[in-house]
Amino acid sequence: MNVDYKALPDIRGEDEKLWIRPARDEDIEFMINLRNDPYIKERFVYRKDFTLMSQKNWMDNMVYTGKVIQYIVFYDDKKMGCTYYLPVEDREDEVELGIYLDPNYVGKQIGRKLTHLFCDLARDLGFNAVIARVIETNPASYRMLMAAGFNEESTFTQISEPSGKELNMKMMRFPLR
Ligand SMILES: CC(C)(COP(=O)(O)OP(=O)(O)OC[C@H]1O[C@@H](n2cnc3c(N)ncnc32)[C@H](O)[C@@H]1OP(=O)(O)O)[C@@H](O)C(=O)NCCC(=O)NCCS
């Protein structure tokens, strides 16, 4: 993936309360605090704490260089989440969705609206599919993706960091064309 970070648009959905804009330095502390929240951390494979240094490096080396697309989510003008696309190994035409919302907002169908909105961006940027990996014990994420139109493609296992625990995962796919 190689996008022009400066050209990425702010995006509004049909739900006028929901909008997103590209992440920038002023969001670093917000992203670290949210991603390190235990509710969120235990729903990801990678569970090491994010630090100021790691997130700053991520922004400089991955986001501003266009290797990753990272957006901040607003609802009712409150900063309440983060969503991003990672490159997919050996598939230049696909991106992998990542998303985490403030736990106070979970279960209000914001996730599925946001997923729709963000998948439209991937289509506009010329990608052919969005994929997502979900831990089997994360029904909220699975239900959100199914409601947004993703298909379940396969199951596999992945090793969580830093515990080394084996997690059962589902591979989900949303074809864009
Ligand atoms: C996953 C996440 C983005 C979903 O956003 P959301 O706004 O809660 O999603 P939605 O409300 O659109 O859909 C969630 C569905 O799961 C249900 N749900 C929520 N928590 C649940 C739980 N603990 N157990 C079972 N179902 C749950 C909701 O009721 C809703 O169901 P519905 O289809 O009947 O409406 C959000 O929950 C989140 O940020 N979780 C923590 C981080 C995370 O898991 N990220 C994804 C990693 S792959």
The ligand as an SDF file (V2000), in Angstrom:
LIG
                    3D

 48 50  0  0  0  0  0  0  0  0999 V2000
  -15.8390   -4.5550   17.6380 C   0  0  0  0  0  0  0  0  0  0  0  0
  -16.4280   -3.1570   17.7490 C   0  0  0  0  0  0  0  0  0  0  0  0
  -15.6770   -2.2240   16.8480 C   0  0  0  0  0  0  0  0  0  0  0  0
  -17.8860   -3.2590   17.2940 C   0  0  0  0  0  0  0  0  0  0  0  0
  -18.4770   -1.9730   17.3310 O   0  0  0  0  0  0  0  0  0  0  0  0
  -19.9820   -1.8300   17.8340 P   0  0  0  0  0  0  0  0  0  0  0  0
  -20.4080   -0.4270   17.6040 O   0  0  0  0  0  0  0  0  0  0  0  0
  -20.0850   -2.3800   19.1710 O   0  0  0  0  0  0  0  0  0  0  0  0
  -20.6870   -2.7880   16.7510 O   0  0  0  0  0  0  0  0  0  0  0  0
  -22.2260   -2.9410   16.4240 P   0  0  0  0  0  0  0  0  0  0  0  0
  -23.0700   -2.3290   17.5240 O   0  0  0  0  0  0  0  0  0  0  0  0
  -22.4430   -2.4860   15.0280 O   0  0  0  0  0  0  0  0  0  0  0  0
  -22.4200   -4.5260   16.4350 O   0  0  0  0  0  0  0  0  0  0  0  0
  -22.0380   -5.2840   17.5570 C   0  0  0  0  0  0  0  0  0  0  0  0
  -23.0260   -6.4280   17.7900 C   0  0  0  0  0  0  0  0  0  0  0  0
  -22.4770   -7.2910   18.7950 O   0  0  0  0  0  0  0  0  0  0  0  0
  -23.3220   -7.2730   19.9410 C   0  0  0  0  0  0  0  0  0  0  0  0
  -22.4550   -7.3170   21.1130 N   0  0  0  0  0  0  0  0  0  0  0  0
  -21.7890   -6.3190   21.7150 C   0  0  0  0  0  0  0  0  0  0  0  0
  -21.0910   -6.8020   22.7660 N   0  0  0  0  0  0  0  0  0  0  0  0
  -21.3350   -8.1260   22.7790 C   0  0  0  0  0  0  0  0  0  0  0  0
  -20.9170   -9.1830   23.6220 C   0  0  0  0  0  0  0  0  0  0  0  0
  -20.0800   -8.9710   24.6380 N   0  0  0  0  0  0  0  0  0  0  0  0
  -21.3740  -10.4290   23.3610 N   0  0  0  0  0  0  0  0  0  0  0  0
  -22.2040  -10.6670   22.3160 C   0  0  0  0  0  0  0  0  0  0  0  0
  -22.6150   -9.7050   21.4750 N   0  0  0  0  0  0  0  0  0  0  0  0
  -22.1850   -8.4550   21.7210 C   0  0  0  0  0  0  0  0  0  0  0  0
  -24.1390   -6.0050   19.8420 C   0  0  0  0  0  0  0  0  0  0  0  0
  -25.3410   -6.1030   20.5440 O   0  0  0  0  0  0  0  0  0  0  0  0
  -24.3590   -5.9490   18.3300 C   0  0  0  0  0  0  0  0  0  0  0  0
  -25.2900   -6.9650   17.9990 O   0  0  0  0  0  0  0  0  0  0  0  0
  -26.5420   -6.8300   17.0240 P   0  0  0  0  0  0  0  0  0  0  0  0
  -26.0730   -7.4060   15.7550 O   0  0  0  0  0  0  0  0  0  0  0  0
  -27.6130   -7.6360   17.6410 O   0  0  0  0  0  0  0  0  0  0  0  0
  -26.9030   -5.3770   16.9570 O   0  0  0  0  0  0  0  0  0  0  0  0
  -16.3990   -2.6170   19.1940 C   0  0  0  0  0  0  0  0  0  0  0  0
  -17.1860   -3.4630   19.9710 O   0  0  0  0  0  0  0  0  0  0  0  0
  -15.0000   -2.5190   19.7540 C   0  0  0  0  0  0  0  0  0  0  0  0
  -14.3270   -1.5280   19.5500 O   0  0  0  0  0  0  0  0  0  0  0  0
  -14.5600   -3.5730   20.4920 N   0  0  0  0  0  0  0  0  0  0  0  0
  -13.2290   -3.5890   21.0830 C   0  0  0  0  0  0  0  0  0  0  0  0
  -12.1220   -3.7220   20.0530 C   0  0  0  0  0  0  0  0  0  0  0  0
  -12.3800   -4.8300   19.0720 C   0  0  0  0  0  0  0  0  0  0  0  0
  -12.9170   -5.8730   19.3830 O   0  0  0  0  0  0  0  0  0  0  0  0
  -11.9630   -4.5860   17.8120 N   0  0  0  0  0  0  0  0  0  0  0  0
  -12.0800   -5.5360   16.7470 C   0  0  0  0  0  0  0  0  0  0  0  0
  -10.8700   -6.4110   16.7010 C   0  0  0  0  0  0  0  0  0  0  0  0
  -10.9960   -7.4970   15.2760 S   0  0  0  0  0  0  0  0  0  0  0  0
  1  2  1  0
  2  3  1  0
  2  4  1  0
  2 36  1  0
  4  5  1  0
  5  6  1  0
  6  7  2  0
  6  8  1  0
  6  9  1  0
  9 10  1  0
 10 11  2  0
 10 12  1  0
 10 13  1  0
 13 14  1  0
 14 15  1  0
 15 16  1  0
 15 30  1  0
 16 17  1  0
 17 18  1  0
 17 28  1  0
 18 19  1  0
 18 27  1  0
 19 20  2  0
 20 21  1  0
 21 22  1  0
 21 27  2  0
 22 23  1  0
 22 24  2  0
 24 25  1  0
 25 26  2  0
 26 27  1  0
 28 29  1  0
 28 30  1  0
 30 31  1  0
 31 32  1  0
 32 33  2  0
 32 34  1  0
 32 35  1  0
 36 37  1  0
 36 38  1  0
 38 39  2  0
 38 40  1  0
 40 41  1  0
 41 42  1  0
 42 43  1  0
 43 44  2  0
 43 45  1  0
 45 46  1  0
 46 47  1  0
 47 48  1  0
M  END
$$$$
